[in-house]
């Protein structure tokens, strides 16, 4: 069995493909897997790290702002579409995949269109509640459309109900095994409530500033244990706390760091999370059944993080604050009121857990195999 995966540009497109490919490799004999990604994308690092072969094609997205720079970029992007199509055909003829699986990003477009023209079955997976442009464009070529959440189907831009299957998003095995009591013991935390907050690996200035206000307020009594990651561009965060009168050396209940490299433990230990609304983060939040205050990033395509957050908040599985409405006071008042109301947190936890799909890897792989079986009839 030969399977080609394609997806790239962001970790949210790459990691689902890697998770399913890893599941396939672990459960199937005589399987060959190849990834195609965009030249210069994150996949050049992530895919080889996961132990898979990667080939790249030149591709980039179109810019909506049509100034001189934008026009030049779009002309280059148009040229790359033809180059990527030609390169894709060469790779497809050499590898001869039995099926192609796309998880989003511009790189999927030329590859999956070419695969379909060559008679190779195509499966696409959308991680977000608001499907990306490329996935929406590819739906008419796909034999199956796999969605993480039901809300996404209405936004596909066509009647694809017969092709749609709700599979959820793949989940890291460490998250599935995470245990709250064990995680707290490992992290040296006591019985006080634990807040976990972060704004992504790069950091988010408005999230950092709002969280700093919350930490300054709770530090007056130290009734809360708080783990916060300020990100690569938030190295000023400890100084901001100092300005607010919080000397970290005097508050061992505060764990302030640039990056969280033990997220399964930190997330498992938390009573309340404050974070962005990327698809994979929310998937893990649901699996762990964690109450959360979600602050979607407004700087993403189609504002898809807002719709991801809305899918939870509309079901009582999270609280939503849009960044345009975010202030330190608003975040602090909401967080403090929730921490003072264990029953409200418990109900949110139950609602989040109801949304969890813990066997997404198997569901996705089952659908891929079903398409293959149908092709062979």
matplotlib code that plots the C-alpha trace (Angstrom):
import matplotlib.pyplot as plt

x = [0.0, 1.4, -0.1, 0.8, 0.1, 0.1, -0.4, 1.8, 2.4, 1.4, 1.7, -2.1, -2.0, 1.1, 0.5, -2.8, -1.2, 1.7, -0.6, -2.6, 0.6, 2.1, -1.1, -1.0, 2.6, 2.0, -1.0, -0.4, 2.2, 3.8, 3.0, 4.9, 4.3, 5.5, 4.8, 4.7, 5.0, 5.8, 9.4, 10.5, 7.6, 7.6, 7.1, 10.8, 11.6, 8.6, 8.1, 11.7, 11.7, 8.8, 10.7, 8.9, 10.3, 9.4, 9.4, 8.7, 7.2, 7.3, 4.0, 2.7, -0.7, -2.3, -2.3, -5.6, -4.0, -3.3, -0.6, 2.5, 4.1, 1.0, 0.6, 4.2, 3.7, 0.5, 2.1, 4.8, 2.2, 0.4, 3.7, 4.3, 0.9, 2.0, 5.4, 3.9, 1.5, 4.3, 6.4, 3.4, 2.8, 6.4, 6.3, 2.9, 4.1, 7.3, 5.7, 2.5, 0.3, -2.8, -4.5, -3.7, -4.6, -4.6, -4.9, -4.8, -2.5, -1.9, 0.4, -2.6, -4.2, -2.0, -1.1, -4.7, -6.1, -3.4, -3.9, -7.6, -7.0, -4.6, -7.4, -5.9, -8.5, -8.4, -9.3, -9.2, -9.3, -10.3, -9.2, -11.0, -14.7, -14.3, -12.7, -9.8, -9.9, -7.9, -10.0, -13.2, -11.8, -10.8, -14.1, -15.4, -12.3, -12.5, -13.9, -14.3, -14.3, -13.3, -14.2, -13.1, -16.4, -20.0, -20.1, -17.7, -20.0, -22.3, -19.3, -17.9, -19.7, -21.6, -23.8, -21.2, -23.3, -22.8, -19.0, -18.8, -17.7, -17.1, -13.8, -12.5, -8.8, -5.9, -4.8, -1.3, -1.1, 0.5, -2.7, -4.9, -2.8, -2.5, -3.7, -4.4, -3.2, -0.1, 0.7, 0.3, 2.6, 5.1, 5.0, 5.2, 1.7, -0.6, -4.3, -4.8, -6.4, -4.1, -4.4, -2.5, -2.2, -0.3, -0.7, 1.3, 5.0, 5.7, 3.6, 0.6, 1.1, -2.5, -2.9, 0.3, -0.7, -4.2, -2.7, -0.2, -3.1, -4.7, -1.4, -0.9, -4.4, -4.1, -0.5, -1.9, -3.2, -1.3, -4.5, -3.9, -1.0, -0.4, 1.7, 2.2, 4.2, 4.9, 6.4, 9.4, 8.4, 7.2, 10.5, 9.5, 6.7, 8.7, 9.7, 6.0, 5.1, 7.9, 6.3, 3.0, 4.7, 5.1, 8.6, 8.7, 11.3, 8.7, 5.9, 6.9, 3.3, 4.0, 5.7, 6.5, 8.4, 9.0, 7.7, 5.8, 7.6, 5.7, 2.1, 0.5, 1.5, 0.7, -2.7, -3.6, -2.8, -4.9, -8.3, -8.7, -6.9, -6.6, -5.4, -5.9, -8.3, -6.2, -7.8, -5.3, -5.2, -9.0, -9.0, -6.6, -8.7, -11.8, -9.9, -8.7, -12.2, -10.7, -12.7, -11.1, -11.3, -10.6, -9.1, -9.0, -6.3, -7.7, -4.7, -5.6, -7.2, -11.0, -10.9, -11.1, -10.0, -13.2, -15.3, -13.3, -13.9, -17.6, -18.1, -17.2, -18.6, -22.0, -22.2, -21.2, -17.7, -15.7, -15.9, -15.0, -13.4, -12.6, -9.2, -10.9, -12.8, -9.9, -8.7, -6.8, -9.8, -12.3, -10.1, -9.3, -13.0, -14.1, -11.2, -11.7, -15.4, -14.9, -12.3, -14.7, -17.4, -16.3, -19.7, -19.6, -16.1, -17.3, -20.2, -18.0, -15.6, -18.4, -19.6, -16.0, -15.6, -18.8, -17.3, -14.1, -13.4, -10.6, -10.3, -9.9, -6.7, -8.6, -11.7, -9.6, -7.6, -10.8, -12.2, -9.0, -9.1, -12.8, -12.0, -9.3, -11.5, -14.2, -11.7, -10.6, -14.2]
y = [0.0, 3.4, 6.5, 10.1, 12.8, 16.5, 19.5, 22.4, 26.0, 25.7, 23.0, 22.9, 21.4, 19.3, 17.6, 16.0, 14.4, 13.2, 11.7, 9.7, 8.6, 7.5, 5.5, 3.9, 3.0, 1.4, -0.6, -1.7, -4.0, -3.4, 0.3, 3.1, 6.7, 9.9, 13.5, 16.4, 19.9, 23.4, 24.4, 26.5, 25.5, 24.1, 20.7, 20.6, 20.3, 18.5, 15.7, 14.3, 14.6, 12.2, 9.8, 10.3, 11.0, 14.5, 16.0, 19.7, 21.8, 25.6, 27.1, 30.1, 31.6, 34.7, 38.0, 39.9, 43.4, 44.4, 47.0, 46.8, 44.2, 42.2, 42.1, 41.0, 38.3, 37.1, 36.9, 34.8, 32.6, 32.1, 31.0, 28.6, 27.0, 25.8, 24.8, 22.9, 21.1, 19.9, 18.9, 17.1, 15.0, 13.9, 12.8, 11.1, 9.1, 8.1, 7.2, 5.7, 6.2, 4.1, 7.2, 10.8, 12.5, 16.3, 18.2, 21.8, 24.5, 25.9, 23.0, 20.6, 22.3, 21.4, 18.0, 16.7, 18.2, 16.5, 13.2, 13.2, 13.8, 10.8, 8.6, 8.5, 8.6, 11.7, 12.2, 15.6, 16.4, 19.8, 20.5, 23.8, 24.8, 27.2, 25.3, 26.9, 28.1, 25.2, 22.5, 24.2, 24.3, 20.6, 19.3, 18.6, 16.5, 14.5, 11.0, 11.7, 14.9, 14.3, 17.1, 17.7, 19.3, 19.1, 23.0, 22.9, 21.2, 24.2, 26.3, 24.1, 26.1, 23.2, 20.2, 17.5, 15.7, 12.3, 12.7, 14.1, 12.1, 13.6, 12.1, 14.7, 15.7, 13.4, 13.5, 12.9, 9.7, 11.6, 13.6, 10.5, 9.1, 12.3, 12.1, 15.2, 13.9, 12.4, 15.6, 17.8, 15.6, 15.6, 19.4, 19.9, 21.5, 21.5, 21.6, 25.2, 25.9, 25.9, 28.3, 27.5, 30.3, 30.8, 32.6, 30.4, 29.7, 33.2, 34.9, 37.2, 40.7, 41.4, 38.0, 38.6, 42.0, 40.7, 37.7, 40.0, 41.9, 38.6, 37.4, 40.7, 40.4, 36.8, 37.3, 39.5, 36.3, 33.6, 31.6, 30.5, 28.5, 29.9, 28.5, 31.0, 30.9, 34.3, 33.1, 34.1, 37.7, 38.2, 38.2, 41.5, 39.8, 39.2, 42.9, 43.8, 41.7, 43.5, 46.9, 45.6, 44.7, 41.0, 39.7, 36.2, 35.1, 35.8, 33.7, 30.1, 29.4, 31.3, 29.3, 31.9, 30.7, 31.4, 28.1, 25.0, 21.9, 19.6, 20.5, 17.2, 17.5, 21.2, 20.9, 17.8, 19.7, 22.8, 23.7, 26.5, 27.2, 30.6, 30.2, 30.8, 28.7, 26.7, 23.5, 21.1, 23.0, 22.8, 19.1, 18.4, 20.6, 18.6, 15.3, 16.5, 17.9, 21.3, 24.5, 27.3, 31.0, 31.2, 34.3, 33.6, 35.1, 37.6, 37.3, 34.0, 33.1, 33.4, 34.3, 30.5, 30.6, 32.6, 29.9, 27.2, 28.9, 29.5, 25.8, 25.3, 28.4, 27.8, 24.4, 25.6, 24.0, 27.3, 31.0, 33.3, 36.7, 38.3, 40.1, 43.4, 43.1, 41.8, 43.8, 42.8, 43.7, 41.7, 38.6, 38.9, 39.3, 36.3, 34.0, 34.9, 34.4, 31.0, 29.9, 30.8, 28.7, 25.0, 23.8, 26.1, 24.8, 21.2, 21.7, 23.3, 20.3, 17.9, 19.8, 19.9, 16.2, 15.4, 17.1, 15.0, 12.4, 10.3, 7.8, 10.3, 8.6, 5.3, 7.0, 8.8, 5.7, 3.7, 6.1, 6.2, 2.4, 2.4, 4.7, 2.4, -0.7, 1.1, 1.9, -1.7, -3.0]
z = [0.0, -1.0, 0.6, -0.2, 2.4, 1.6, 3.9, 5.0, 5.9, 9.5, 12.2, 12.2, 8.7, 9.2, 12.6, 11.7, 8.6, 10.7, 13.4, 10.8, 9.0, 12.3, 13.1, 9.6, 10.0, 13.4, 12.3, 8.7, 7.2, 3.8, 3.8, 2.0, 3.0, 1.2, 2.1, -0.3, 1.3, 0.3, -0.2, 2.8, 5.0, 8.5, 7.1, 6.0, 9.7, 11.1, 8.6, 8.6, 12.4, 12.5, 10.3, 7.0, 3.6, 2.2, -1.2, -1.8, -4.5, -4.9, -3.9, -2.0, -1.2, -2.8, -1.0, -0.8, -0.5, -4.1, -3.7, -5.9, -3.5, -3.4, -7.2, -7.6, -5.1, -6.7, -10.2, -8.6, -6.9, -10.3, -11.9, -9.0, -9.4, -12.9, -11.6, -8.6, -10.9, -13.2, -10.2, -8.6, -11.7, -11.7, -8.1, -8.5, -11.5, -9.7, -6.3, -7.8, -4.6, -4.1, -2.4, -1.6, 1.7, 2.1, 5.4, 4.2, 3.1, -0.4, -1.3, -1.3, -4.3, -7.3, -5.9, -5.2, -8.4, -10.4, -8.5, -9.3, -13.0, -12.9, -11.4, -7.9, -5.1, -2.9, 0.8, 2.5, 6.2, 7.7, 11.3, 11.8, 12.3, 9.4, 6.4, 4.7, 1.1, -0.3, 1.4, 0.2, -3.4, -3.2, -2.0, -5.5, -6.2, -3.0, -2.6, 1.1, 3.2, 6.8, 9.3, 12.9, 13.9, 12.5, 12.2, 9.3, 6.9, 6.5, 5.5, 2.8, 0.1, -1.6, -1.0, -0.1, 2.6, 1.0, 1.1, 4.7, 7.7, 11.2, 12.5, 14.9, 15.0, 15.7, 19.3, 20.7, 22.7, 25.6, 26.0, 26.0, 28.8, 30.9, 34.5, 36.7, 40.0, 38.6, 36.6, 39.7, 41.7, 38.9, 38.7, 42.4, 42.6, 45.7, 46.1, 45.2, 41.8, 38.8, 35.9, 32.6, 30.1, 26.8, 23.5, 21.2, 20.7, 19.4, 22.1, 21.8, 23.2, 24.1, 25.8, 27.7, 28.9, 30.0, 31.8, 33.6, 35.1, 36.3, 37.8, 39.6, 41.1, 42.2, 43.5, 46.3, 48.1, 46.2, 46.3, 42.7, 41.1, 37.6, 34.7, 31.9, 28.7, 27.2, 23.9, 21.8, 21.4, 25.0, 26.9, 28.4, 30.4, 33.7, 33.7, 33.2, 36.3, 38.2, 37.2, 38.6, 41.9, 41.4, 42.2, 40.9, 43.5, 46.2, 44.6, 44.1, 43.0, 39.7, 36.9, 34.3, 31.2, 27.5, 26.2, 27.6, 26.4, 28.7, 27.7, 28.4, 32.1, 32.4, 30.7, 32.7, 35.9, 35.1, 36.5, 34.0, 30.8, 29.0, 25.4, 21.7, 19.7, 17.2, 16.1, 17.7, 21.0, 21.3, 20.4, 23.3, 25.6, 24.8, 25.3, 28.7, 29.5, 30.5, 31.2, 29.2, 28.4, 24.6, 23.0, 19.2, 17.2, 14.7, 12.5, 10.8, 7.5, 7.4, 11.2, 11.7, 15.3, 16.2, 14.7, 16.4, 19.7, 18.9, 18.4, 22.0, 23.6, 22.0, 23.7, 27.1, 26.7, 27.0, 27.4, 24.5, 24.6, 21.3, 21.2, 20.3, 23.6, 25.7, 28.7, 31.8, 33.9, 31.8, 31.8, 35.5, 36.5, 34.4, 35.6, 39.2, 39.1, 37.5, 40.0, 42.7, 41.2, 41.1, 39.9, 36.8, 36.0, 36.5, 34.1, 31.5, 31.9, 31.3, 28.2, 26.8, 27.4, 25.5, 22.4, 22.5, 19.9, 21.3, 18.4, 15.6, 14.2, 13.8, 12.4, 9.7, 8.8, 8.6, 6.1, 4.0, 3.8, 2.9, -0.1, -1.1, -0.9, -3.0, -5.6, -6.0, -6.6]

ax = plt.figure().add_subplot(projection="3d")
ax.plot(x, y, z, "-o")
ax.set_aspect("equal")
plt.show()
